[in-house]
Amino acid sequence: MNRREILASLAALGAAPSAALASMSAAGAYRFSFKSLHGGEIMLGDHAGRPMLIVNTASFCGFASQMHDLEKLHARYAPRGLLVLGVPSGDFGGQEAANDADIAQQATHQFGVTFPMATKTVVKGDNAHPFFKWALAEKPGDPPRWNFHKYLIGPDGRIAAVFSAFTNPLDERMIAAIGRTLEASNRS
C-alpha cells in the first residue's frame, strides 16, 4: 500500500492524515526486516539505537565498485556500532544477478563483502519492500533513482541523511554524517 492509499483509507475512516503519517514515522526503520542472502532474517530492530546505512546494490552496475568502499565503511565503523546493509535490486537496468546464489557469489568473491546482504528486493514502485515505502514517505524528494542509493538511519530510527549513487561511500560528507550518527548513538 502506498502513501496515497494509506491516506485515502484513513480519511475514509475519519482519521487525520497527519496523525497517520506521524504514526508511520514514529515506528521508524527498526520495525522492518529483510530476508538474508545467507538464510534467516535481518531484523533491523536487533540494531535499535545504532545507526544503519541501507544501500540498494547491483552487482553489474557501473557503480558496483562502491561495494569495496561499503566494505571499508563496514570494517571501520561496525566495531563502533554502524550496520551496513546491502539490498540487491534489479529495479534499475536489471543490473543484478538473476538469483540469490549468484548475488552471494558476486558479493563475496568479486567484492569481498562481509557486511550483511539481503536477498534480491524490489526498492521502487507499488511492490517495493516496506522499508523503501516508508523511506519514500519520510523523504518524498529522495527516492532511489538508481542503484547504490544510500539511506543513513540515525539511532532514533529516522532517516538522518540520504546519498545518491553519485556519492561514494567514502565521501567526506558521508563520513561526517556517519560520525554524527555514531556520536548521537553514544549519547543515548
C-alpha positions, 0 to 999 in steps of 0.5 A: 500500500502506498502513501496515497492509499494509506491516506485515502483509507484513513480519511475514509475512516475519519482519521487525520492524515497527519496523525497517520503519517506521524504514526508511520514515522514514529515506528521508524526503520527498526520495525522492518526486516529483510530476508538474508542472502545467507538464510534467516532474517535481518531484523533491523530492530536487533540494531535499535539505537545504532545507526544503519546505512541501507544501500540498494546494490547491483552487482553489474552496475557501473557503480558496483565498485562502491561495494569495496568502499561499503566494505571499508565503511563496514570494517571501520565503523561496525566495531563502533556500532554502524550496520551496513546493509546491502539490498540487491535490486534489479529495479534499475537496468536489471543490473543484478544477478538473476538469483540469490546464489549468484548475488552471494557469489558476486558479493563475496568473491568479486567484492569481498563483502562481509557486511550483511546482504539481503536477498534480491528486493524490489526498492521502487514502485507499488511492490517495493519492500516496506522499508523503501515505502516508508523511506519514500514517505519520510523523504518524498524528494529522495527516492532511489533513482538508481542503484547504490542509493544510500539511506543513513538511519540515525539511532532514533530510527529516522532517516538522518541523511540520504546519498545518491549513487553519485556519492561514494561511500567514502565521501567526506560528507558521508563520513561526517554524517556517519560520525554524527550518527555514531556520536548521537548513538553514544549519547543515548 
